[in-house]
Amino acid sequence: MKNKNKILIVLIIILAIALIVVLFGSKIINKEDNYSVVYLTTGEVYVGKLSIPSFTLTDGYIFQVTKDTTDPNKNNFQLNPIKDALWAPKSLHLIKDNIVFYGPLMPSSKIAETLAQQVK
């Protein structure tokens, strides 16, 4: 009888931990103030605040590479806010199977520095 009670208590604790991770996992894994980069199977690159495990991107930008008009051998890079797009979503709900990789930006990266200047 005592073993059954111990097993029941352990199961309740495990379920409680799992529930906490599911409900608060995105805030534990990726703080909402941090920007992440997301590379999709389509080749598109997005930068924004990524919530995990739902893979919802808010305050997003699309990272685009364009040819330099003066030198066709050079590339220019642009960060275009998603809110300025014709379809202007509040957030993007990404499908996990379409994500090649994702990760938080280092505060010292050029993109993070650019975004920090835009927020000011």
KAKA-V333461 format. One line per field, one symbol per residue. burial: 1 if it has 16 or more other ideal C-beta (glycine too) atoms within 10 Angstrom, else 0. A space follows every 50 residues. Layout:
BEGIN
burial->???
END
This chain:
BEGIN
burial->00000000000000000000000001000100001111100000111111 10001110111110000000000000001001000000000101000000 01001000001100100000
END
